[in-house]
């Protein structure tokens, strides 16, 4: 299996944005499976490994990701003509995962949070709330990415560039912040990168906000998307703004649209009595 994973990396994985990380995860998986002969890998072997890891507290999401990675190795090598005996995980189902709560902030909570922030962290939060950007995207923003009233995000998680219109007041604030403070192209100084996340965490605590685990800075992106839909935004436009490769991901916010399932109020049998 290790040889097969290396072959996948040589011919395909090394060209992926997160190829090195995925390659290492696959190698760790092969070792955990006792590095079997690839042709002898059976679904039950992976199922046993999965059950063991679940008992150790590994999340279903992580195990589903490993399953997808390993299945993709066989699929890609088969496409390249390097593997000809079928995919042993092709018919194996992934575990069902309960849909995570997507927390978002109310207008009052946004006010309290912004009041608790200052300096670079405040500017990052405003960019995230105004454009749906990820914290890392806003933190590494350069003035050269801000032009003609838009922020042009590059090097994103999905690997796709996207442009989002932004209020002129915030555009001016970004430019002024840079010129007065750093005199470089980067909106935020390199030295701040290690402190920005912590500053946001402190502000969340100061504002008295309780957020779901794993959604600290990401709550800003959820808040943008949620308010966009609640204010009547189009789901397809939201997909483009967030840079989602699949509409399925964006549909998590569809239920917040004002008209979503409103027919239920008028068309149910009780209302017709």
N, C-alpha and C positions, 0 to 999 in steps of 0.2 A: 504493500500500500504506500509506503514512503517513496518508493521509486516512482509509483504512478503519480503521486502528488507532485513530486519534483518535475516530472514530465509535463504535467498540466501547467505548472508555473513557468517552465521554460517556453512553452508554445502559446500560452494564453495569459496566465495570471500576472506575469510581470508587466503586462500592458494595462492592467486595471489600476484605477486610482488608489484603491486600498489593497492592491495585490500582495504586498509584502506582509501586511497584517494577516490577511486571509491565508496566505501560505503557511505562516507560523501556526495559526490556529488549526489548520488541517494537519500539520505535522504532529502537533500535540494530540489531536484526536486519534491519529494512527497509532501513536505510542500507547494511548489509553486502551485502544482495541487490541493491544499486543501485536501490532503490525502484521496482520494476517496476509496470506497470499491473496492478491486481489480477486482472483477467480473463485476463491473459496469464501469470500465475504457473503454472508447471508443476512436477510432482514432481521432474523431473530438475534443475531449477534449484536446488531446495532440497538435492537429493542432492549436487550439485557444491559448494555452499556448505559442506555438512556435511563432505565429504571434505577440503576445504581447511582447515577449522577443526581437524579431527582431526590433520592433518599439522602444525598449529601447536601441538599439545599440549593442545587443549581436550578435556575428558573426555566420554565417551559419555553419561554421566548429564546433563551440562549441555546437550548437544546434543539429547538426547531431551526435556528440559524445554522448550527453545525450540520444538521440533517440536510438543509438546503445546499450548503457549501459542498458536502461530499457528493450529493446527487449531481450537482453541477459539474464536478470533476469528471464523472463518467460520461455525462451528456456531451461535454465539450470535446473530450478525447475521442468520443465516438464520431462526432462531426468532423474531426480532423483525421479520421482513419487510423488513429492510434489504439483504438479499443474496439473489439468486435464481438464480444460475448454478452452484450446486454448490460443494463444498469440494474444492479441488485436492489437498489432502493427506489426504483421507479414506481412501484405500486404501494409502497409503505406510506401510510398517512402520517401527517404531522399531528402533534397534540393540539387539542383545542385550548385556546387561551381566552380567558375572560377579557372583554373589552375594557381597557383602562379608562378611568375617569379623566376627562380633559378639563382641568380646572382653568378658569379665567377670572380676571379681576373686574369688579364693578367700577363705575366711574369714581365713586367715593374711595374705593380701595386704591385706585390708580393715583388719586390726589395724595393720599396718605403716603404712598410709596415714593412718589416724586418729591414730596416734602422732606422725606428722610434721606434722600440721595443728594449728592453734590459732586461738582467737578466732572471728571471723566465718566464716572459710573452713571451720573445723571444723564449725560449726553448719550451714552450707549443705550440706556433704557428708553430714551425718547426716540432714537432711531428704530429700535425694535418695535416699539408701540406704533410708530408711524408707518412702517413698511413691512412688518411681519418678518424682519430679518432674525436670524439666529444670533445669539450673543457673540459668538466667535466671529461672525461675518461683520457685525457692527464694530467690534473691538479692533479688528484689523483694517478698518476702512481707511482709504486714502482719498485725499482731496481730488486727485485725478479721476476718481470714480464718481464724483459728484459734478454733474454738468447738465445744462439745459433743463434744470428743474427735476432731474431724476438721479437716483442712485443706481449705479450699474454694478451689480454683484458678480464677481468672478471667483473662480476657484471654489465653488460651492460644494456642499456635501454630495449633491447629485451629479456634479461635474458639468452642469449646464449653466450658462450665463443667463442672467435675467435683469431687467430694468424696472424700477418701481418709481412712479412720480412721488415727489415729496413737497411739502409746504415750503414756500420761499423763506419763511421765518426760520425754519429749521436748517435750511440750506445755508443761510447767512450765519447762523449760529455755529455750524460746522466750520465754515471758512474762517470766521473770526477767532474761534477757539484755536485753530491751528496756527494762524499767523501770530497771535499774541503770545502763545505759550511755547511752541516748539520750533517754529521756523523750518519745518521739514514737510515732506509730502504726506507723511502719515498723520492721520487725525489723532490717534492715540499713541503715546510714547511706548517704546518697547519695554521700558522698565515697569510700565503699569500693568502689563499683561498678567503678571502673577498676583496682583492685588485686586483687580477689578471684580473678580468673582466673589472674593471675600467681602468686599465693600457692599456688594449687592445683598449678600446673605445677612449682613448686619442691618441693612436698611429694611429688609423683610421682617426681621425680628423687631426692630424699632417701630415699624408700622403696625405691628400686631397681626400680621398675616400668617395663616396656616395653609401650607401648600402640600399637595400629595408628594410622596417620595419620588425623587428623580425628575421633578418638574420645577426646579428652582428658577433658573433664568429662562427656561423654556416656556414658563407661564406667560411671558411677554408675547411670544409668538402665538400662543393659543388665544391670548386676549385680543390681539389684532384680528385674528381670523374669526373669532366668535362675534366681536362687535361688528365686523364687516358684514357678516351674514344677518345679524339681528337688525342692522340698519338697511337691509334690503339689497345687499350686494349679490352679484351673480356668482354661482358656484364655479363656473368655468373660468371666470376672471380671477377668482381666488386661487384656483389651481396654478395659474400662470404667475401670480404674484408670489406665492409660496415656493414655486419651483418644483412642485410635486410631479414625478414622472407618471404617476398613476392617479386617475380621478378617484379611485377607491379611497386613497388616503385623505383626499380633500372632503369626501362625502361624510367624514366624521363630524363635520360642522353643519351639515345640511339641515339637521333638525332645529337649528337655531333661527332659520329663516322665518319671518313673520307669517308667511302663508303655509308653512310646512304642516301638512295633515290637518289644516283648519276645517276641511270638509267634515271631519269627524264630529264637530260641534253641531252641524246642521243636518247631517245625513244619518245620524244614529236613530234607532227606533224610538227612544224615549222622547227625543225632540219632536218626533212626528205625531205624538199623541195629541 
